[in-house]
Protein backbone atom coordinates (compact mmCIF):
# COMPACT_ATOMS: atom_id res chain seq x y z
CA UNK A 1 0.00 0.00 0.00
CA UNK A 2 1.30 3.42 -0.98
CA UNK A 3 0.15 6.80 0.25
CA UNK A 4 -1.76 7.30 -3.00
CA UNK A 5 -3.72 4.15 -2.16
CA UNK A 6 -5.07 5.38 1.19
CA UNK A 7 -8.83 5.17 1.30
CA UNK A 8 -11.07 6.38 4.11
CA UNK A 9 -14.53 4.81 4.30
CA UNK A 10 -16.77 7.14 6.28
CA UNK A 11 -19.51 4.48 6.33
CA UNK A 12 -17.41 2.29 8.64
CA UNK A 13 -17.88 2.48 12.43
CA UNK A 14 -14.13 3.02 12.86
CA UNK A 15 -13.43 6.76 13.15
CA UNK A 16 -11.74 8.30 10.13
CA UNK A 17 -8.68 9.40 12.12
CA UNK A 18 -8.03 5.80 13.25
CA UNK A 19 -8.45 4.49 9.70
CA UNK A 20 -5.89 7.04 8.55
CA UNK A 21 -3.53 6.27 11.41
CA UNK A 22 -3.68 2.50 10.77
CA UNK A 23 -3.05 2.91 7.05
CA UNK A 24 -0.09 5.24 7.67
CA UNK A 25 1.37 2.68 10.11
CA UNK A 26 0.96 0.04 7.42
CA UNK A 27 2.74 2.24 4.87
CA UNK A 28 5.64 2.76 7.31
CA UNK A 29 5.91 -0.97 8.07
CA UNK A 30 5.96 -1.82 4.36
CA UNK A 31 8.80 0.64 3.82
CA UNK A 32 6.87 3.06 1.64
CA UNK A 33 7.93 5.80 4.07
CA UNK A 34 11.50 5.44 5.31
CA UNK A 35 12.85 6.76 8.64
CA UNK A 36 13.47 10.49 8.44
CA UNK A 37 11.09 11.07 5.55
CA UNK A 38 8.38 13.71 5.88
CA UNK A 39 4.69 12.87 5.92
CA UNK A 40 2.43 14.89 3.64
CA UNK A 41 1.18 18.09 5.19
CA UNK A 42 -2.04 18.07 7.19
CA UNK A 43 -3.59 20.38 4.62
CA UNK A 44 -2.48 18.24 1.68
CA UNK A 45 -3.80 15.02 3.19
CA UNK A 46 -7.05 16.65 4.25
CA UNK A 47 -7.71 17.92 0.72
CA UNK A 48 -6.57 14.70 -0.96
CA UNK A 49 -8.70 12.45 1.27
CA UNK A 50 -11.69 14.72 1.74
CA UNK A 51 -11.14 15.01 5.48
CA UNK A 52 -11.00 17.88 7.92
CA UNK A 53 -7.57 19.08 9.04
CA UNK A 54 -8.63 18.27 12.60
CA UNK A 55 -9.11 14.61 11.61
CA UNK A 56 -5.67 14.46 10.00
CA UNK A 57 -4.09 16.24 12.96
CA UNK A 58 -5.61 13.71 15.36
CA UNK A 59 -4.26 10.83 13.26
CA UNK A 60 -0.80 12.41 13.39
CA UNK A 61 -1.09 12.83 17.16
CA UNK A 62 -1.96 9.14 17.53
CA UNK A 63 1.03 8.20 15.38
CA UNK A 64 3.24 10.37 17.59
CA UNK A 65 1.91 8.72 20.77
CA UNK A 66 2.64 5.32 19.23
CA UNK A 67 6.25 6.38 18.57
CA UNK A 68 5.90 6.10 14.81
CA UNK A 69 6.51 9.76 13.94
CA UNK A 70 7.90 12.91 15.47
CA UNK A 71 6.35 16.33 15.04
CA UNK A 72 8.88 19.14 14.66
CA UNK A 73 7.54 22.58 15.35
CA UNK A 74 7.57 24.74 12.26
CA UNK A 75 8.94 21.92 10.09
CA UNK A 76 6.45 19.07 9.79
CA UNK A 77 5.90 15.45 10.78
CA UNK A 78 8.61 12.86 10.14
CA UNK A 79 8.83 9.07 10.29
CA UNK A 80 10.89 7.84 13.24
CA UNK A 81 13.32 4.99 13.00
CA UNK A 82 13.44 2.25 15.59
CA UNK A 83 15.43 3.15 18.73
CA UNK A 84 19.11 2.32 18.55
CA UNK A 85 20.08 -0.09 21.29
CA UNK A 86 23.57 -0.37 22.72
CA UNK A 87 24.33 -3.52 24.70
CA UNK A 88 26.64 -2.71 27.61
CA UNK A 89 29.15 -5.51 27.76
CA UNK A 90 32.42 -3.93 26.55
CA UNK A 91 34.12 -0.60 25.80
CA UNK A 92 33.19 0.69 22.37
CA UNK A 93 33.42 4.07 20.73
CA UNK A 94 30.44 5.59 18.92
CA UNK A 95 31.80 4.55 15.52
CA UNK A 96 32.01 0.90 16.56
CA UNK A 97 28.57 1.05 18.22
CA UNK A 98 26.97 2.35 15.02
CA UNK A 99 28.79 -0.18 12.84
CA UNK A 100 27.56 -3.04 15.02
CA UNK A 101 24.01 -1.77 14.55
CA UNK A 102 24.42 -1.68 10.78
CA UNK A 103 24.47 2.11 10.66
CA UNK A 104 26.87 4.62 9.16
CA UNK A 105 28.45 6.72 11.90
CA UNK A 106 29.15 10.37 11.30
CA UNK A 107 30.70 13.20 13.25
CA UNK A 108 30.86 16.97 12.98
CA UNK A 109 33.35 18.82 15.12
CA UNK A 110 31.52 21.66 16.85
CA UNK A 111 34.58 23.10 18.59
CA UNK A 112 37.99 22.16 19.97
CA UNK A 113 39.40 24.25 22.79
CA UNK A 114 41.95 24.22 25.57
CA UNK A 115 40.23 24.95 28.86
CA UNK A 116 40.83 24.76 32.58
CA UNK A 117 39.38 21.49 33.86
CA UNK A 118 36.31 21.88 36.04
CA UNK A 119 36.02 19.88 39.26
CA UNK A 120 34.30 16.76 37.81
CA UNK A 121 36.81 16.62 34.96
CA UNK A 122 39.81 17.04 37.28
CA UNK A 123 38.51 14.29 39.56
CA UNK A 124 37.78 11.89 36.70
CA UNK A 125 41.16 12.41 35.03
CA UNK A 126 43.05 12.53 38.34
CA UNK A 127 44.44 16.01 37.62
CA UNK A 128 45.52 18.83 39.86
CA UNK A 129 43.09 21.78 40.20
CA UNK A 130 43.67 24.32 37.44
CA UNK A 131 45.12 21.80 34.98
CA UNK A 132 44.55 22.44 31.28
CA UNK A 133 42.64 19.89 29.21
CA UNK A 134 41.58 19.61 25.60
CA UNK A 135 37.80 19.70 25.20
CA UNK A 136 36.46 18.26 21.94
CA UNK A 137 32.77 18.78 21.26
CA UNK A 138 31.24 16.79 18.42
CA UNK A 139 27.78 16.09 17.02
CA UNK A 140 27.45 12.36 16.36
CA UNK A 141 25.08 11.09 13.68
CA UNK A 142 23.76 7.70 12.63
CA UNK A 143 22.84 7.38 8.95
CA UNK A 144 22.97 11.17 8.79
CA UNK A 145 20.51 11.73 11.65
CA UNK A 146 21.66 13.68 14.73
CA UNK A 147 21.89 11.29 17.67
CA UNK A 148 24.24 12.61 20.35
CA UNK A 149 26.22 15.64 21.41
CA UNK A 150 29.53 14.53 22.91
CA UNK A 151 32.01 16.55 24.93
CA UNK A 152 35.30 14.68 25.43
CA UNK A 153 38.01 15.94 27.79
CA UNK A 154 41.60 14.80 27.31
CA UNK A 155 44.43 15.36 29.84
CA UNK A 156 47.45 17.60 29.31
CA UNK A 157 49.67 14.94 27.71
CA UNK A 158 47.08 14.47 24.93
CA UNK A 159 46.42 18.14 24.31
CA UNK A 160 48.24 18.02 20.94
CA UNK A 161 45.57 15.72 19.48
CA UNK A 162 45.42 16.16 15.71
CA UNK A 163 41.99 17.42 14.69
CA UNK A 164 42.94 16.72 11.08
CA UNK A 165 43.42 13.05 11.90
CA UNK A 166 40.22 13.07 13.96
CA UNK A 167 38.24 14.38 11.01
CA UNK A 168 39.85 11.81 8.72
CA UNK A 169 39.15 8.77 10.90
CA UNK A 170 35.88 9.99 12.44
CA UNK A 171 36.88 8.08 15.59
CA UNK A 172 38.50 9.58 18.68
CA UNK A 173 39.75 6.19 19.90
CA UNK A 174 41.27 5.40 16.51
CA UNK A 175 42.99 8.79 16.44
CA UNK A 176 44.37 8.35 19.96
CA UNK A 177 45.72 4.93 19.03
CA UNK A 178 47.39 6.20 15.86
CA UNK A 179 48.86 9.33 17.41
CA UNK A 180 49.67 8.25 20.96
CA UNK A 181 49.45 4.46 20.98
CA UNK A 182 46.61 4.55 23.52
CA UNK A 183 43.77 2.02 23.45
CA UNK A 184 40.81 1.78 25.83
CA UNK A 185 40.95 -1.18 28.23
CA UNK A 186 38.06 -0.44 30.55
CA UNK A 187 35.63 2.33 31.40
CA UNK A 188 33.22 3.44 34.08
CA UNK A 189 29.97 4.89 32.79
CA UNK A 190 26.92 6.41 34.45
CA UNK A 191 23.58 7.13 32.80
CA UNK A 192 20.75 9.45 33.75
CA UNK A 193 17.79 11.15 32.09
CA UNK A 194 17.13 14.88 32.05
CA UNK A 195 15.53 17.59 29.91
CA UNK A 196 17.78 18.92 27.13
CA UNK A 197 19.28 22.37 27.32
CA UNK A 198 18.12 24.84 24.67
CA UNK A 199 21.41 24.40 22.84
CA UNK A 200 21.19 20.60 22.94
CA UNK A 201 17.60 20.61 21.70
CA UNK A 202 18.50 22.89 18.79
CA UNK A 203 21.61 20.89 17.83
CA UNK A 204 19.90 17.50 18.08
CA UNK A 205 16.71 18.67 16.38
CA UNK A 206 14.36 17.70 19.21
CA UNK A 207 11.73 19.51 21.24
CA UNK A 208 12.26 20.67 24.80
CA UNK A 209 9.88 17.93 25.95
CA UNK A 210 12.05 15.11 24.58
CA UNK A 211 14.44 13.87 27.31
CA UNK A 212 18.09 13.15 26.69
CA UNK A 213 20.15 10.32 28.15
CA UNK A 214 23.04 11.99 29.94
CA UNK A 215 26.10 9.73 29.86
CA UNK A 216 29.35 10.30 31.72
CA UNK A 217 32.27 8.00 31.04
CA UNK A 218 35.83 7.78 32.27
CA UNK A 219 38.02 5.61 30.07
CA UNK A 220 41.26 3.92 31.14
CA UNK A 221 44.25 2.66 29.18
CA UNK A 222 46.52 -0.34 29.72
CA UNK A 223 48.44 1.54 32.42
CA UNK A 224 45.17 1.87 34.41
CA UNK A 225 45.32 5.65 34.15
CA UNK A 226 42.32 7.62 32.86
CA UNK A 227 42.86 9.25 29.47
CA UNK A 228 39.33 10.45 28.64
CA UNK A 229 36.36 11.91 30.44
CA UNK A 230 33.32 12.36 28.22
CA UNK A 231 29.90 13.86 28.80
CA UNK A 232 27.25 13.01 26.22
CA UNK A 233 23.62 13.87 25.60
CA UNK A 234 21.85 11.19 23.55
CA UNK A 235 18.38 11.61 22.10
CA UNK A 236 16.01 9.75 24.42
CA UNK A 237 13.58 9.09 21.57
CA UNK A 238 16.19 7.38 19.38
CA UNK A 239 18.60 5.71 21.75
CA UNK A 240 18.42 3.19 24.55
CA UNK A 241 20.90 1.06 26.44
CA UNK A 242 20.66 -2.58 27.40
CA UNK A 243 22.62 -4.58 29.95
CA UNK A 244 23.74 -8.06 28.93
CA UNK A 245 23.45 -9.91 32.24
CA UNK A 246 24.53 -13.46 33.02
CA UNK A 247 23.94 -15.66 36.03
CA UNK A 248 26.98 -16.67 38.04
N, C-alpha and C positions, 0 to 999 in steps of 0.2 A: 504494500500500500504506500502510495506517495501522497504528498500533501495535496496534489491536485485531485486525488481520489477521495478526499474526505467528504462524507455525506452526513448531514444531520437530519434525522427524521423526527419532526416535531409531533408526529402522531404517537410516538412511543412514550411509555410512562417514564422512562429515564430522562431526567432533565437534560436540556441541550448542552449545558456546560460540562456535564459528566461525559456525554457522548464525545464531545470535542476533546476533553482531557484524555479519555481512553484511546482515542484514535491517534492523538499526538504521541502518547506513550508507545503505541504500537509502531509508529513511524520511527521513533528513536531506537527502539529495540531491533528493528529490521535494518538499521543503519542508513536510513534515508536522510537522517539529520545527524551529522557527526558531532562529537564533543567540540564545543567552542563555536559552533555555527549559530547564527541568529535565527530566531523564529520570525515568521512574518509579523508585521505590525498588527496591533489590535484592530486598528482601523481597516487595514487591508483584509484581514480575515473576516471581520464583521461584514464588510461589503461583499466579499467573495462568497460567503456562506449564507448571507441573508440573516445574520444575527445582530443583536445589539452589541455595542462595545462592552457593556456591563457583563454580558454573558461570556464574551471572549476573555475579559479581564478575570472573571471568576475562574475560568478554566486554567488560565495562566497561574493564578494564585494556588490552585490545587496542585498543579505540576511543581510549583516551587516548594510547597509543603512536603511533597513526596520526594524531594531531592533530585528531581529530574532536570530542572532548569534553575537558572539564577537570573534575577531581575536587577539590572544595573541602572541606577537612576540617571535619566537623561540620555541613555544609550540604547536600551532595548532589553529583550529577553533572550538568553543564550542557553544552549544545551550544555549540561554539566557532564563531565566524565565521571567514571567511577572513582571513589577515593583511592589515593595511592597508599599502600600499606607497607611500612617498613617493619621487618621482623628483627627484633633486638636480640641478636645472638653473637655478634662480632662487630669489630670496629670497621666501618665503611665510610668513605667520603660520599658526598652527594652524587658525584659522577657515577660511582660504582652502584649506589642505591638505584639510581634511575636506570642504569643499564640492566640490572637484575630484574627490573620491572618491565623491561622491553620498551623503555622510553628513551628519547634523545635528550640528554642533559644539556643545558645551556647556562651561560653566566654572563652577566654584564657588570663590570666594575663600576660601582657608584662613586667611590672615592678611596684613596689610599693616603694615610697621613700618619705622621709621627706625633704621638701624644703622650702626656704623662699618665701612667696607669692609675685608674681609680682603685678604690680599696678592694672590691671583689676581684679585679684583674690581678692586682699585686698578690693577693692571697692565693689565687688559683695557680699563678705562675711562679710562686715562691720568690717574689722580688722584694727589694727594699722599697719603702715608700719614696715616691718621687721618681722612680725609674721610668725611662722612656720605653715605649713599646710601639710596634707598627700595627696600626688598625686598618684592616682591609674590609671594606663593606661591599658586598656583592648581592645582586638580585639573581636568584637561581630560578631557572625555568625548566619545565618538563614538556617536551614536544611544543616548545614555543610559548607555553602558558606560564605566567608568573606563579611561583609556588612558595618561595621563601625569601626572606631578607636575612642575610647572614652577616654578622660582624665578628671577624676573627681577629684576635690579638696575639701577636708573636713577640717573644722576649727580645731583649737588646741584641743578642748574638745572631738573631735572624732578621734584623732590621734592614739588611741590604737585599731582601727578597726581590727578585727580578719580576716586575709587573709584566714585562714583555713576555717572559717565559710563562707566566701565569695565564696571560691571555691566549698564548699559543696552545697550552695543554688543556686549559679549562678546568684544571684540577689543582687545588692547593697542595694536597698530599703528594701528587706526582711532581710538582714543582719543587717542594721541599726535599724530596728524595734526590732529584736531579742536581739541585744546587748545593745542598748541604749533606746529603747522604742520610737524611733522617726519615724513618718510617714509623708509623704508629704501631704500638704494641698493645696498648690497652687504653681505655678511656672511662671516665666517670661522667654520667649524663643524668640530668634532672629534667623533668617535663612538668609544665603547668599550663593552665588555660587562663587567658585574660582578654579583655577587649583590645583591639588594635589602637595604636596611636593614629592621629590624623595622617601623619607622614606614611606610616605603614599601610594604612587603608588605601591611600592614593597610589602608592608604589605597587601594591599587590592587586589593585583593581577590585577591592571588596568594599562592602558597606561597613559602617561603624558597628552594625549589629552582628557582624560575622566574627566569631572569636578567632584568635590565633593560638597555636600551640607554641608556647615559649620554651625553647630548649636552651640549656646551658651545658656545655661539655668542656671538660679538661682532658687533653690528650697527652699521653706519655710515650716516650721513645724507649729504645732498648736499654738506656742507662737509667730508666725509672725516673727521669726528670721530666716535668711538664714542658711541652714546647708550644702548646696552643691552648687558648681559652676562647671559646666561641659562644656568642649569643645569637640565637636565631628566632625568627618569628615565621612559623609555617601557617599557611591558610588552613583553618580548622574545617572548612567545607571540602577540602580536596586532599587532606593528608591525615593519616592515622597511624598509630604505632601498635605493634603487637609483640607480646613477649612469647618466646618459644620456651615453654617450661617442660621439664622432665622430672619424673619421680626419681628419688634416690635409689 
